Amino acid sequence: MIQDQAFAVALSTDPGLIRTQNEDAVFVDARLGLAILADGMGGYNAGEVASGLAATRLAAEIQNVSATTDAVAKMIDEAREQSAAASAKAEESLKLTDEMQNGAEVVTQSIAAVASVSEETAAGAQEVTASSEKVFEVSTSSASASQEMSATMHEVATSVQNVSAAVEEQTAGFQEVSAAATELSSMAERLQEMVHQFKVDADQPQEKQTGLRVAQTETRKAA
């Protein structure tokens, strides 16, 4: 009995009633589940050799076919595995493609946002330039106004100096007038005294007046 894996094979032959030697040949391959029985070539010598060769040759061919079939099956399995791997890679590639597409959309949106910001920045730069020009114009106007104010202040200072000089001259004139007025007042007082004296002299008798005049003359001489 030959036993391999789950197969059990039993062999039994009989030489028959005429021959003393069994010329039948049997070949068993339990792995393949193969059993070959070749009858001996009756009437010829070495029939067992012929049947043995037939069984062996047939078994060899079947084993080759089986090996080829196994190889083909293995190749098919490998092809299936490769196909499954390729399918998985294709799915990954598709997923990556979707992600790349989404990334491209994000990049496009980012570029659009950057472009918008760039436009806003350019507009802001133009506004800053315009503001700078206005500031320059205002500065220029302020400088001109400052120059005009400086010239005006210079003229005002000159006018103040002139007025101050005039005031000083008027003050000097007022002082002269005051001095003259004082002198005139003194002269007026003396004239008033003289007039009063003349009135006194006119009211007194002639003799007193003559004596007074003599006394005044002597007093003047003594002085």
C-alpha positions in Angstrom: 0.0 0.0 0.0 1.2 3.5 -0.9 -0.2 6.3 1.2 0.4 10.1 0.6 -1.7 12.9 2.0 -5.4 11.9 2.0 -5.1 9.3 -0.7 -4.8 5.5 0.1 -4.1 3.3 -2.9 -4.3 -0.6 -2.8 -2.9 -2.7 -5.6 -3.8 -6.3 -6.6 -3.0 -8.1 -9.8 -3.3 -11.7 -10.9 -1.2 -13.5 -13.5 -4.1 -15.6 -14.7 -4.3 -19.3 -15.3 -1.7 -19.6 -18.0 1.2 -17.5 -17.1 3.4 -17.9 -14.1 4.7 -14.3 -14.1 2.5 -11.2 -13.8 3.2 -8.9 -16.7 0.9 -6.1 -15.6 2.3 -2.8 -14.5 0.9 -0.3 -12.1 1.9 3.3 -11.4 0.5 5.4 -8.6 1.1 9.1 -7.8 -0.9 9.8 -4.7 0.1 13.5 -4.8 -1.6 13.8 -8.2 -4.3 11.3 -7.3 -3.0 9.3 -10.3 -3.2 5.5 -10.8 -2.1 3.8 -14.0 -2.6 0.2 -14.8 -1.0 -1.3 -17.9 -1.8 -4.8 -19.0 1.0 -7.1 -20.1 1.4 -7.6 -23.8 0.1 -11.2 -24.0 1.9 -13.5 -26.4 5.2 -11.5 -26.5 8.2 -11.9 -24.4 9.0 -9.4 -21.7 5.4 -8.2 -21.6 6.0 -6.8 -18.1 8.8 -4.6 -19.6 6.4 -3.2 -22.2 3.7 -2.5 -19.7 6.1 -1.0 -17.3 7.5 1.3 -19.9 4.0 2.3 -21.0 2.9 3.0 -17.4 6.2 4.9 -16.6 6.1 6.9 -19.8 2.5 7.8 -19.4 3.0 8.8 -15.7 6.0 10.9 -16.7 3.9 12.7 -19.3 1.1 13.3 -16.9 3.5 14.5 -14.2 5.1 16.9 -16.7 1.6 18.2 -17.7 0.8 18.4 -14.0 4.0 20.3 -13.3 3.3 22.6 -16.2 -0.3 23.0 -15.0 1.1 23.8 -11.5 3.5 26.3 -13.0 0.7 27.8 -15.0 -1.6 27.9 -11.9 1.2 29.5 -10.0 1.8 32.0 -12.7 -2.0 32.7 -12.7 -1.9 33.1 -9.0 1.1 35.4 -9.2 -0.7 37.3 -12.0 -3.7 37.6 -9.8 -1.6 38.8 -7.0 0.2 41.3 -9.3 -3.2 42.3 -10.7 -4.5 42.9 -7.2 -1.3 44.8 -6.3 -1.7 46.8 -9.5 -5.3 47.4 -8.7 -4.3 48.6 -5.2 -1.6 50.8 -6.7 -4.1 52.1 -9.2 -6.5 52.9 -6.3 -3.6 54.6 -4.5 -2.6 56.4 -7.6 -6.2 57.5 -8.1 -6.3 58.6 -4.5 -3.1 60.5 -4.9 -4.4 62.0 -8.1 -7.5 63.2 -6.2 -5.3 64.6 -3.5 -3.0 66.2 -6.1 -6.1 67.7 -7.8 -7.3 69.0 -4.4 -3.8 70.3 -3.7 -3.8 71.9 -7.2 -7.1 73.6 -6.4 -5.8 74.8 -3.1 -2.6 76.1 -4.8 -4.8 77.8 -7.4 -6.9 79.4 -4.7 -3.7 80.4 -2.8 -2.3 81.9 -6.0 -5.6 83.7 -6.6 -5.5 85.0 -3.0 -1.9 86.0 -3.4 -2.8 87.8 -6.6 -5.6 89.6 -4.9 -3.3 90.6 -2.0 -0.8 91.7 -4.6 -3.4 93.8 -6.3 -4.5 95.3 -2.9 -0.9 95.9 -2.1 -0.3 97.6 -5.4 -3.5 99.7 -4.8 -2.2 100.6 -1.3 1.2 101.5 -2.8 -0.5 103.8 -5.3 -2.5 105.4 -2.5 0.6 105.8 -0.4 2.3 107.3 -3.4 -0.6 109.7 -3.9 -0.6 110.5 -0.2 3.2 111.1 -0.4 2.7 113.4 -3.3 0.0 115.3 -1.4 2.2 115.5 1.6 5.0 116.8 -0.6 2.6 119.4 -2.1 1.5 120.4 1.4 5.1 120.5 2.6 6.0 122.7 -0.4 3.0 124.9 0.3 3.9 125.0 4.0 7.5 125.9 3.1 6.2 128.7 0.8 3.8 129.8 3.5 6.6 129.7 6.1 8.8 131.7 3.9 6.0 134.2 3.4 5.3 134.3 7.1 9.0 134.8 7.8 9.1 137.7 5.3 6.0 139.1 6.9 7.4 138.7 10.4 10.5 140.4 9.2 8.4 143.2 7.9 6.4 143.3 11.1 9.7 143.4 13.2 11.0 146.2 11.0 7.7 148.1 11.4 7.9 147.5 15.2 11.4 148.8 15.2 10.3 151.8 13.2 7.4 152.4 15.6 9.7 152.0 18.6 12.1 154.5 17.1 9.2 156.8 16.4 7.9 156.3 20.0 11.4 157.1 21.3 11.5 160.2 19.2 8.0 161.2 20.4 9.1 160.5 24.0 12.1 162.7 23.5 9.9 165.4 22.0 7.5 165.0 24.9 10.4 165.4 27.3 11.5 168.5 25.5 7.9 169.8 25.4 7.6 169.0 29.2 10.8 170.8 29.9 9.6 173.8 27.8 6.3 173.7 29.5 8.0 173.6 32.9 10.1 176.5 31.9 7.1 178.4 30.6 5.3 177.7 33.8 8.2 179.1 35.8 8.3 182.1 33.5 4.5 182.5 33.9 4.9 182.4 37.7 7.6 185.0 37.5 5.5 187.2 35.2 2.6 186.8 37.6 4.8 187.9 40.5 6.0 190.8 38.5 2.4 191.8 37.5 1.4 191.5 41.1 4.3 193.6 42.2 3.4 196.2 39.6 -0.2 196.2 41.0 1.1 196.7 44.5 3.3 199.5 43.3 0.4 201.2 41.6 -1.8 201.1 44.7 0.8 202.7 47.0 1.5 206.5 47.3 4.1 208.0 45.2 6.5 208.5 48.0 6.3 204.9 49.1 6.7 203.8 45.5 9.8 206.0 45.2 11.2 204.7 48.5 10.4 201.1 47.4 12.1 201.6 44.1 15.1 203.1 45.9 15.2 200.1 48.2 14.8 197.7 45.4 17.5 199.4 43.5 19.9 199.2 46.5 18.9 195.6 47.0 19.7 194.8 43.4 23.0 196.6 43.7 23.9 194.8 46.9 23.0 191.5 45.2 
